[in-house]
Amino acid sequence: MSLPFTIDEYRSRLAKVRGHMDEKGIELLLVADPANMNYLTGYDSWSFYVPQVVAVPRDPSDRPLWIGRQMDTAQAPLTSWLPAGNVVGYPEIYIQTRDSHPMDWIAGYLLNRGWDKRRIGIETDTYYLSPKALDRLRAGLPNSMFVDADLLVNWIRSVKSETELAYMRSAARLAERVMQVAIDTIAPGVRQCDAMAAIMATQIGGSAEFAGSPTALVPLLMSGRAAAAPHPVWTNERFKSDQTTCLELGASCHRYHAAIARTLQWGKPPKKLVNTTKIVEEGLEAALATIKSGIAAGDVEAAWRRVLDRNGLKKESRIGYAIGLGYPPDWGEHTISLRAGETTILEADTTIHVMLGMWMDDWGMEMSETVRVTRTGVECLTHFPRGLEVRT
């Protein structure tokens, strides 16, 4: 199986991470987020439901180690650039048993390699490292000093290479087809789950050039009163006439995502929906016109908010976040957020899902684009008609 990136690109990523380790005085970095593991090594498997780490020594002469469940070691040579000697598996007896924990074994392995008396960086706020796992790791390495390395790799991968951007553009083309399939499938009498089956079949089918990767976020379908909530999932209810449906969909190529949200109305749309959609589209244009490298994330939100203020609307939640390489349960990168007062400065070749959802008392609407920040403005990676889609 060929790697999605060159060995030189993986080495460049590793060098950047080691540079940040030097700045923080980290001698050994333990990476538990599967997106960060993929970014550094290429490792890709549905194995993140059990403890696993990539250990990155600061010494540039050492390649990273992948340490995980023994049965998953067979996947590493298929997807990563690590040699066999840098793939380590712990025994099955440590899986979900009362008397021991995989981190007991991992701590013992690191100790036996002489890596116990070190400053060890840990991703402290990732979904994939439980409090118990961290406690057992610390107990097994009592002579180590643990350092917060949360988001260290995330911030490095926020700036995309040309190859990463190419995968995201491919994902965007697929996301557009996914949205069109959704709009063409949803109709009065159709069950939500049947529409979702068509949506997910398109996501997975990919294109002639690539297979669609599993999206890190399931397709979100908000119909009727559920349109007032931002994150419901599908049911077996049937769509009705005169019903508003919000769709937040996406697609993934080599785990790189593009997302898009639109609103569909069956039957005559309520005036408030029509008016709000026009305001949101104006606000989206204002936000996109503000985005460029060197601009604070909060300035983008402020441009959007001025449009809302002028029209008497409010939205308290953020209007965008970094997107790219991702694994369940989230395709966001947990770095850039477009929100009021945010001082983070946008860099060229960062990618953002500009997500404008308006969730009212008993109705809602959504509109979004996945974009690339450039030195002079913004490149919309997704292309799909933005207005309210009305079907009769």
C-alpha positions as a Python dict, from the first residue, in 0.01 Angstrom:
ca = {
    (1, 'M'): (0, 0, 0),
    (2, 'S'): (144, 338, -99),
    (3, 'L'): (169, 621, 151),
    (4, 'P'): (-49, 929, 95),
    (5, 'F'): (255, 1153, 149),
    (6, 'T'): (625, 1132, 71),
    (7, 'I'): (873, 1023, 336),
    (8, 'D'): (1026, 1370, 313),
    (9, 'E'): (695, 1527, 412),
    (10, 'Y'): (665, 1301, 716),
    (11, 'R'): (1023, 1388, 813),
    (12, 'S'): (950, 1758, 775),
    (13, 'R'): (650, 1727, 1006),
    (14, 'L'): (858, 1537, 1260),
    (15, 'A'): (1129, 1803, 1251),
    (16, 'K'): (873, 2076, 1324),
    (17, 'V'): (735, 1879, 1618),
    (18, 'R'): (1083, 1824, 1757),
    (19, 'G'): (1151, 2195, 1727),
    (20, 'H'): (849, 2266, 1948),
    (21, 'M'): (960, 1992, 2187),
    (22, 'D'): (1294, 2173, 2224),
    (23, 'E'): (1114, 2496, 2303),
    (24, 'K'): (912, 2328, 2578),
    (25, 'G'): (1198, 2117, 2711),
    (26, 'I'): (1017, 1794, 2620),
    (27, 'E'): (1248, 1493, 2583),
    (28, 'L'): (981, 1239, 2488),
    (29, 'L'): (639, 1316, 2340),
    (30, 'L'): (355, 1064, 2374),
    (31, 'V'): (89, 1122, 2110),
    (32, 'A'): (-253, 962, 2171),
    (33, 'D'): (-474, 1152, 1924),
    (34, 'P'): (-509, 924, 1617),
    (35, 'A'): (-512, 1226, 1383),
    (36, 'N'): (-174, 1332, 1521),
    (37, 'M'): (-49, 975, 1503),
    (38, 'N'): (-154, 965, 1137),
    (39, 'Y'): (6, 1304, 1070),
    (40, 'L'): (345, 1193, 1203),
    (41, 'T'): (358, 830, 1090),
    (42, 'G'): (74, 761, 844),
    (43, 'Y'): (-73, 497, 1078),
    (44, 'D'): (-443, 457, 1000),
    (45, 'S'): (-671, 199, 1161),
    (46, 'W'): (-994, 176, 1359),
    (47, 'S'): (-793, 91, 1667),
    (48, 'F'): (-831, 413, 1864),
    (49, 'Y'): (-1093, 261, 2095),
    (50, 'V'): (-809, 100, 2295),
    (51, 'P'): (-502, 276, 2437),
    (52, 'Q'): (-224, 339, 2184),
    (53, 'V'): (47, 600, 2150),
    (54, 'V'): (317, 721, 1918),
    (55, 'A'): (633, 790, 2118),
    (56, 'V'): (848, 1067, 1967),
    (57, 'P'): (1201, 1094, 2111),
    (58, 'R'): (1358, 1438, 2084),
    (59, 'D'): (1676, 1288, 1939),
    (60, 'P'): (1648, 1334, 1560),
    (61, 'S'): (1837, 1010, 1500),
    (62, 'D'): (1543, 813, 1646),
    (63, 'R'): (1226, 744, 1449),
    (64, 'P'): (897, 749, 1638),
    (65, 'L'): (757, 429, 1788),
    (66, 'W'): (400, 313, 1747),
    (67, 'I'): (289, 127, 2061),
    (68, 'G'): (-52, -37, 2068),
    (69, 'R'): (-252, -355, 2082),
    (70, 'Q'): (-64, -657, 1949),
    (71, 'M'): (-330, -749, 1692),
    (72, 'D'): (-311, -400, 1543),
    (73, 'T'): (63, -417, 1474),
    (74, 'A'): (-20, -580, 1138),
    (75, 'Q'): (-178, -253, 1020),
    (76, 'A'): (127, -35, 1082),
    (77, 'P'): (338, -166, 790),
    (78, 'L'): (38, -121, 559),
    (79, 'T'): (-16, 248, 635),
    (80, 'S'): (292, 397, 802),
    (81, 'W'): (654, 471, 715),
    (82, 'L'): (779, 309, 1037),
    (83, 'P'): (1010, 9, 1010),
    (84, 'A'): (908, -316, 1178),
    (85, 'G'): (1141, -251, 1472),
    (86, 'N'): (950, 67, 1556),
    (87, 'V'): (612, -106, 1584),
    (88, 'V'): (546, -250, 1929),
    (89, 'G'): (242, -444, 2052),
    (90, 'Y'): (124, -513, 2404),
    (91, 'P'): (-36, -850, 2491),
    (92, 'E'): (-410, -912, 2464),
    (93, 'I'): (-436, -982, 2836),
    (94, 'Y'): (-418, -606, 2896),
    (95, 'I'): (-734, -531, 2696),
    (96, 'Q'): (-1035, -434, 2909),
    (97, 'T'): (-944, -641, 3210),
    (98, 'R'): (-1000, -548, 3572),
    (99, 'D'): (-655, -617, 3714),
    (100, 'S'): (-430, -446, 3460),
    (101, 'H'): (-427, -171, 3204),
    (102, 'P'): (-242, -124, 2871),
    (103, 'M'): (-66, 178, 3015),
    (104, 'D'): (93, -48, 3277),
    (105, 'W'): (265, -236, 2995),
    (106, 'I'): (349, 80, 2797),
    (107, 'A'): (504, 242, 3105),
    (108, 'G'): (711, -71, 3166),
    (109, 'Y'): (828, -74, 2805),
    (110, 'L'): (937, 291, 2820),
    (111, 'L'): (1115, 226, 3150),
    (112, 'N'): (1303, -73, 3005),
    (113, 'R'): (1422, 146, 2716),
    (114, 'G'): (1568, 388, 2967),
    (115, 'W'): (1314, 658, 2890),
    (116, 'D'): (1175, 688, 3241),
    (117, 'K'): (1386, 975, 3378),
    (118, 'R'): (1271, 1225, 3120),
    (119, 'R'): (1039, 1520, 3071),
    (120, 'I'): (749, 1351, 2894),
    (121, 'G'): (496, 1554, 2699),
    (122, 'I'): (134, 1434, 2714),
    (123, 'E'): (-176, 1539, 2520),
    (124, 'T'): (-383, 1619, 2826),
    (125, 'D'): (-715, 1708, 2662),
    (126, 'T'): (-755, 1452, 2386),
    (127, 'Y'): (-1056, 1221, 2371),
    (128, 'Y'): (-831, 917, 2347),
    (129, 'L'): (-635, 935, 2674),
    (130, 'S'): (-853, 860, 2975),
    (131, 'P'): (-783, 985, 3328),
    (132, 'K'): (-722, 624, 3430),
    (133, 'A'): (-474, 574, 3147),
    (134, 'L'): (-280, 883, 3252),
    (135, 'D'): (-285, 776, 3618),
    (136, 'R'): (-145, 431, 3530),
    (137, 'L'): (121, 583, 3307),
    (138, 'R'): (235, 816, 3584),
    (139, 'A'): (233, 535, 3839),
    (140, 'G'): (449, 321, 3612),
    (141, 'L'): (700, 603, 3549),
    (142, 'P'): (746, 762, 3893),
    (143, 'N'): (1080, 918, 3801),
    (144, 'S'): (943, 1102, 3498),
    (145, 'M'): (824, 1460, 3487),
    (146, 'F'): (505, 1494, 3285),
    (147, 'V'): (459, 1812, 3080),
    (148, 'D'): (139, 1943, 2922),
    (149, 'A'): (179, 1907, 2544),
    (150, 'D'): (-187, 1948, 2457),
    (151, 'L'): (-239, 2064, 2094),
    (152, 'L'): (135, 2079, 2025),
    (153, 'V'): (96, 1869, 1710),
    (154, 'N'): (-250, 2013, 1629),
    (155, 'W'): (-114, 2364, 1587),
    (156, 'I'): (166, 2244, 1363),
    (157, 'R'): (-75, 2058, 1135),
    (158, 'S'): (-311, 2356, 1113),
    (159, 'V'): (-99, 2492, 824),
    (160, 'K'): (-151, 2261, 526),
    (161, 'S'): (92, 2146, 260),
    (162, 'E'): (1, 2145, -108),
    (163, 'T'): (-72, 1771, -93),
    (164, 'E'): (-297, 1813, 209),
    (165, 'L'): (-484, 2091, 31),
    (166, 'A'): (-523, 1869, -276),
    (167, 'Y'): (-688, 1601, -61),
    (168, 'M'): (-918, 1860, 93),
    (169, 'R'): (-1018, 1987, -252),
    (170, 'S'): (-1099, 1628, -352),
    (171, 'A'): (-1304, 1594, -33),
    (172, 'A'): (-1483, 1919, -120),
    (173, 'R'): (-1584, 1788, -464),
    (174, 'L'): (-1723, 1477, -297),
    (175, 'A'): (-1900, 1684, -28),
    (176, 'E'): (-2078, 1878, -304),
    (177, 'R'): (-2205, 1553, -455),
    (178, 'V'): (-2311, 1434, -111),
    (179, 'M'): (-2514, 1753, -60),
    (180, 'Q'): (-2679, 1718, -401),
    (181, 'V'): (-2773, 1356, -327),
    (182, 'A'): (-2923, 1466, 5),
    (183, 'I'): (-3133, 1738, -156),
    (184, 'D'): (-3246, 1509, -438),
    (185, 'T'): (-3338, 1226, -197),
    (186, 'I'): (-3522, 1414, 76),
    (187, 'A'): (-3894, 1442, -2),
    (188, 'P'): (-4225, 1409, 183),
    (189, 'G'): (-4283, 1046, 279),
    (190, 'V'): (-3915, 944, 267),
    (191, 'R'): (-3775, 819, 597),
    (192, 'Q'): (-3484, 1012, 744),
    (193, 'C'): (-3279, 691, 777),
    (194, 'D'): (-3330, 607, 409),
    (195, 'A'): (-3207, 951, 305),
    (196, 'M'): (-2911, 905, 535),
    (197, 'A'): (-2829, 570, 375),
    (198, 'A'): (-2805, 742, 35),
    (199, 'I'): (-2591, 1019, 183),
    (200, 'M'): (-2348, 781, 349),
    (201, 'A'): (-2326, 557, 41),
    (202, 'T'): (-2210, 861, -157),
    (203, 'Q'): (-1959, 958, 111),
    (204, 'I'): (-1807, 611, 116),
    (205, 'G'): (-1821, 562, -261),
    (206, 'G'): (-1579, 847, -313),
    (207, 'S'): (-1481, 892, -677),
    (208, 'A'): (-1294, 708, -950),
    (209, 'E'): (-971, 844, -799),
    (210, 'F'): (-1020, 770, -429),
    (211, 'A'): (-1231, 586, -174),
    (212, 'G'): (-1423, 803, 64),
    (213, 'S'): (-1271, 776, 412),
    (214, 'P'): (-1503, 749, 714),
    (215, 'T'): (-1601, 1101, 811),
    (216, 'A'): (-1502, 1198, 1163),
    (217, 'L'): (-1848, 1346, 1219),
    (218, 'V'): (-2161, 1161, 1113),
    (219, 'P'): (-2395, 1344, 873),
    (220, 'L'): (-2622, 1573, 1071),
    (221, 'L'): (-2983, 1606, 963),
    (222, 'M'): (-3210, 1852, 1140),
    (223, 'S'): (-3571, 1845, 1022),
    (224, 'G'): (-3890, 2005, 1152),
    (225, 'R'): (-3863, 2104, 1518),
    (226, 'A'): (-3526, 1927, 1534),
    (227, 'A'): (-3391, 2205, 1309),
    (228, 'A'): (-3382, 2417, 1625),
    (229, 'A'): (-3101, 2197, 1761),
    (230, 'P'): (-2748, 2189, 1614),
    (231, 'H'): (-2649, 1822, 1653),
    (232, 'P'): (-2939, 1573, 1623),
    (233, 'V'): (-2903, 1248, 1432),
    (234, 'W'): (-3147, 1076, 1199),
    (235, 'T'): (-3457, 879, 1301),
    (236, 'N'): (-3712, 665, 1114),
    (237, 'E'): (-3953, 960, 1092),
    (238, 'R'): (-4075, 1055, 745),
    (239, 'F'): (-4017, 1396, 597),
    (240, 'K'): (-4327, 1612, 563),
    (241, 'S'): (-4450, 1886, 334),
    (242, 'D'): (-4390, 2242, 454),
    (243, 'Q'): (-4090, 2124, 654),
    (244, 'T'): (-3745, 2283, 691),
    (245, 'T'): (-3442, 2052, 692),
    (246, 'C'): (-3089, 2161, 780),
    (247, 'L'): (-2803, 1949, 648),
    (248, 'E'): (-2447, 1957, 781),
    (249, 'L'): (-2255, 1710, 567),
    (250, 'G'): (-1899, 1639, 472),
    (251, 'A'): (-1662, 1406, 293),
    (252, 'S'): (-1312, 1279, 355),
    (253, 'C'): (-1017, 1189, 133),
    (254, 'H'): (-729, 1014, 314),
    (255, 'R'): (-896, 1135, 638),
    (256, 'Y'): (-883, 1501, 521),
    (257, 'H'): (-1225, 1663, 544),
    (258, 'A'): (-1435, 1926, 376),
    (259, 'A'): (-1771, 2017, 527),
    (260, 'I'): (-2073, 2203, 395),
    (261, 'A'): (-2411, 2300, 542),
    (262, 'R'): (-2726, 2406, 357),
    (263, 'T'): (-3098, 2438, 426),
    (264, 'L'): (-3379, 2269, 233),
    (265, 'Q'): (-3744, 2372, 242),
    (266, 'W'): (-4024, 2153, 111),
    (267, 'G'): (-4322, 2372, 28),
    (268, 'K'): (-4364, 2746, 66),
    (269, 'P'): (-4093, 2878, 301),
    (270, 'P'): (-4192, 3089, 602),
    (271, 'K'): (-4105, 3456, 565),
    (272, 'K'): (-3879, 3447, 871),
    (273, 'L'): (-3677, 3165, 714),
    (274, 'V'): (-3640, 3353, 385),
    (275, 'N'): (-3535, 3675, 558),
    (276, 'T'): (-3291, 3502, 795),
    (277, 'T'): (-3130, 3311, 508),
    (278, 'K'): (-3066, 3636, 322),
    (279, 'I'): (-2911, 3792, 632),
    (280, 'V'): (-2692, 3486, 698),
    (281, 'E'): (-2571, 3483, 338),
    (282, 'E'): (-2481, 3851, 364),
    (283, 'G'): (-2300, 3779, 691),
    (284, 'L'): (-2114, 3490, 532),
    (285, 'E'): (-1996, 3715, 249),
    (286, 'A'): (-1880, 3973, 505),
    (287, 'A'): (-1686, 3708, 699),
    (288, 'L'): (-1525, 3565, 386),
    (289, 'A'): (-1429, 3914, 268),
    (290, 'T'): (-1244, 3970, 598),
    (291, 'I'): (-1045, 3646, 603),
    (292, 'K'): (-679, 3662, 503),
    (293, 'S'): (-348, 3583, 666),
    (294, 'G'): (-251, 3828, 940),
    (295, 'I'): (-612, 3892, 1048),
    (296, 'A'): (-726, 3801, 1400),
    (297, 'A'): (-994, 3533, 1415),
    (298, 'G'): (-1208, 3767, 1622),
    (299, 'D'): (-1208, 4026, 1342),
    (300, 'V'): (-1378, 3773, 1114),
    (301, 'E'): (-1649, 3711, 1371),
    (302, 'A'): (-1690, 4086, 1420),
    (303, 'A'): (-1758, 4137, 1047),
    (304, 'W'): (-2031, 3873, 1066),
    (305, 'R'): (-2174, 4017, 1386),
    (306, 'R'): (-2206, 4365, 1239),
    (307, 'V'): (-2443, 4223, 978),
    (308, 'L'): (-2648, 4051, 1248),
    (309, 'D'): (-2657, 4360, 1468),
    (310, 'R'): (-2783, 4567, 1178),
    (311, 'N'): (-3068, 4320, 1130),
    (312, 'G'): (-3156, 4257, 1495),
    (313, 'L'): (-3027, 3898, 1515),
    (314, 'K'): (-2792, 3732, 1765),
    (315, 'K'): (-2567, 3427, 1759),
    (316, 'E'): (-2363, 3352, 2070),
    (317, 'S'): (-2172, 3046, 1948),
    (318, 'R'): (-1857, 3062, 1737),
    (319, 'I'): (-1891, 3081, 1359),
    (320, 'G'): (-1604, 2861, 1252),
    (321, 'Y'): (-1316, 2634, 1344),
    (322, 'A'): (-1009, 2472, 1195),
    (323, 'I'): (-1082, 2159, 993),
    (324, 'G'): (-868, 1903, 816),
    (325, 'L'): (-727, 1568, 924),
    (326, 'G'): (-970, 1407, 1168),
    (327, 'Y'): (-1097, 1094, 1337),
    (328, 'P'): (-1424, 1036, 1525),
    (329, 'P'): (-1583, 1200, 1706),
    (330, 'D'): (-1480, 1534, 1553),
    (331, 'W'): (-1336, 1672, 1229),
    (332, 'G'): (-1236, 1997, 1399),
    (333, 'E'): (-867, 2046, 1478),
    (334, 'H'): (-927, 2218, 1817),
    (335, 'T'): (-706, 2515, 1732),
    (336, 'I'): (-852, 2814, 1544),
    (337, 'S'): (-1198, 2936, 1644),
    (338, 'L'): (-1383, 3226, 1482),
    (339, 'R'): (-1546, 3384, 1786),
    (340, 'A'): (-1584, 3720, 1954),
    (341, 'G'): (-1259, 3858, 2091),
    (342, 'E'): (-1042, 3572, 1961),
    (343, 'T'): (-686, 3701, 1915),
    (344, 'T'): (-544, 3406, 1721),
    (345, 'I'): (-386, 3537, 1400),
    (346, 'L'): (-484, 3347, 1086),
    (347, 'E'): (-197, 3204, 881),
    (348, 'A'): (-184, 3130, 510),
    (349, 'D'): (-284, 2773, 420),
    (350, 'T'): (-485, 2713, 734),
    (351, 'T'): (-828, 2568, 660),
    (352, 'I'): (-1151, 2662, 835),
    (353, 'H'): (-1511, 2546, 834),
    (354, 'V'): (-1704, 2875, 843),
    (355, 'M'): (-2022, 2745, 1002),
    (356, 'L'): (-2323, 2979, 1033),
    (357, 'G'): (-2607, 2807, 1211),
    (358, 'M'): (-2907, 2996, 1342),
    (359, 'W'): (-3105, 2785, 1587),
    (360, 'M'): (-3424, 2956, 1702),
    (361, 'D'): (-3699, 2850, 1943),
    (362, 'D'): (-3866, 2597, 1715),
    (363, 'W'): (-3687, 2629, 1382),
    (364, 'G'): (-3342, 2682, 1237),
    (365, 'M'): (-3127, 2717, 928),
    (366, 'E'): (-2762, 2656, 839),
    (367, 'M'): (-2510, 2769, 579),
    (368, 'S'): (-2138, 2697, 572),
    (369, 'E'): (-1823, 2673, 360),
    (370, 'T'): (-1486, 2508, 403),
    (371, 'V'): (-1217, 2761, 312),
    (372, 'R'): (-842, 2801, 281),
    (373, 'V'): (-682, 3117, 416),
    (374, 'T'): (-447, 3285, 166),
    (375, 'R'): (-212, 3582, 192),
    (376, 'T'): (-459, 3805, 11),
    (377, 'G'): (-797, 3656, 100),
    (378, 'V'): (-974, 3325, 100),
    (379, 'E'): (-1019, 3027, -130),
    (380, 'C'): (-1356, 2858, -96),
    (381, 'L'): (-1289, 2487, -124),
    (382, 'T'): (-1660, 2402, -137),
    (383, 'H'): (-1885, 2529, -416),
    (384, 'F'): (-2261, 2488, -392),
    (385, 'P'): (-2554, 2733, -431),
    (386, 'R'): (-2590, 2916, -102),
    (387, 'G'): (-2949, 3029, -107),
    (388, 'L'): (-3238, 2847, 51),
    (389, 'E'): (-3315, 2535, -153),
    (390, 'V'): (-3692, 2525, -208),
    (391, 'R'): (-3865, 2214, -344),
    (392, 'T'): (-4235, 2166, -410),
}
